[in-house]
């Protein structure tokens, strides 16, 4: 066999004495130690993007509710004459208006165009299935 392809049979630290090997082992173990105690990180805990978006939305809604409710409370307390129903209408109208606009904008989106392209013979099955489920244990009877 050639010397460049012959595997080394001895360990890399085979020439070390017992004391040197012990010192080297302690150095390697000390360098590889990892502290696993949990450390509290500042800020919010890690969450998915959807959970983060939802929590921000809930925090914003809560803060808005507190501001509107606080304003209505202060208005009623200061005036000593404010009617709670009138305050509810005055402060609730903008929220109802915004919700109505959001629903209108959602419905205003055009339906996406769907194009189907087929090659070869196409069979369309246009059967109608009437289903009835009854009983304590649901038993479905499908009739065509």
C-alpha positions in Angstrom: 0.0 0.0 0.0 1.0 3.6 -0.6 1.7 5.9 2.3 -0.8 8.5 1.2 -3.7 6.0 1.1 -2.9 4.0 4.3 -5.3 4.9 7.1 -3.8 6.1 10.4 -4.3 3.6 13.1 -3.2 5.7 16.1 -5.3 8.4 17.7 -4.3 12.0 17.3 -3.4 12.4 20.9 -1.6 9.1 21.3 1.6 10.8 22.2 0.2 12.5 25.3 0.9 11.5 28.8 -1.9 10.7 31.2 -1.7 14.1 32.9 -1.6 15.9 29.5 -4.6 13.9 28.2 -6.5 14.8 31.4 -5.7 18.5 31.0 -6.7 18.4 27.3 -10.0 16.7 28.1 -10.8 19.3 30.7 -10.0 22.1 28.3 -12.3 20.6 25.6 -15.1 19.9 28.0 -14.9 23.5 29.4 -14.9 25.0 26.0 -17.9 23.0 24.9 -20.1 23.7 28.0 -23.4 25.4 27.3 -25.5 27.0 30.0 -29.0 25.7 29.6 -30.8 27.8 32.2 -33.7 29.7 30.7 -33.3 33.5 30.5 -36.3 35.7 30.1 -36.0 37.8 26.9 -37.4 41.3 26.8 -40.4 41.9 24.5 -43.1 39.6 23.3 -42.6 35.8 23.2 -42.0 34.3 19.7 -45.2 33.6 17.8 -46.3 32.8 14.3 -47.0 35.7 12.0 -50.7 35.0 12.1 -50.7 35.0 15.9 -48.7 38.2 16.0 -51.1 39.9 13.6 -54.1 38.7 15.6 -52.7 39.9 18.9 -51.9 43.3 17.5 -55.4 43.6 16.2 -56.8 42.6 19.6 -54.6 45.1 21.4 -55.6 47.8 19.0 -59.3 47.0 19.4 -59.0 46.9 23.1 -57.2 50.3 23.2 -59.9 51.8 20.9 -62.7 50.5 23.1 -61.1 51.9 26.2 -60.6 55.3 24.6 -64.2 55.5 23.3 -65.6 54.2 26.6 -63.5 56.5 28.6 -64.5 59.5 26.5 -68.2 58.6 26.9 -67.8 58.2 30.7 -66.0 61.5 31.0 -68.7 63.2 28.9 -71.5 61.8 31.0 -69.8 62.6 34.3 -68.8 66.2 33.3 -72.2 67.2 31.8 -74.3 65.5 34.5 -77.0 65.5 31.9 -75.7 63.2 29.2 -78.0 60.4 28.3 -76.3 57.0 28.0 -78.3 56.1 24.9 -77.4 59.3 23.1 -73.7 58.7 24.0 -73.9 55.2 22.7 -75.4 56.4 19.4 -72.8 59.2 19.0 -69.8 57.0 19.8 -71.2 53.9 18.1 -72.1 55.5 14.8 -68.5 55.9 13.6 -67.8 52.2 14.4 -70.9 51.0 12.6 -70.0 53.2 9.6 -66.5 51.8 9.4 -67.8 48.2 9.7 -70.4 48.9 6.9 -67.7 50.4 4.7 -65.4 47.4 5.3 -68.2 45.0 4.4 -69.1 47.0 1.3 -65.4 47.0 0.2 -65.2 43.2 0.7 -68.3 42.7 -1.5 -67.0 45.1 -4.1 -64.2 42.8 -5.2 -64.9 41.2 -8.5 -65.2 37.4 -8.7 -62.1 35.8 -10.1 -62.3 34.5 -13.6 -62.0 30.8 -13.8 -60.8 29.2 -17.0 -60.7 25.4 -17.5 -58.8 24.0 -20.4 -59.2 20.4 -21.3 -57.6 18.1 -23.8 -59.3 15.0 -25.0 -62.8 13.7 -24.3 -64.5 15.2 -21.2 -67.4 13.5 -19.3 -69.5 15.7 -17.0 -71.6 13.9 -14.4 -74.6 16.0 -13.5 -76.4 13.7 -11.0 -78.1 15.3 -8.0 -77.9 13.5 -4.7 -80.6 14.0 -2.1 -79.3 13.1 1.4 -81.3 12.6 4.6 -79.7 12.0 8.0 -81.8 10.8 11.0 -81.7 8.9 14.2 -79.6 9.1 17.4 -76.7 7.6 15.5 -76.5 9.5 12.2 -77.4 7.2 9.4 -77.2 8.8 5.9 -79.3 7.4 3.1 -78.3 8.8 -0.3 -80.8 8.4 -3.1 -80.3 9.5 -6.6 
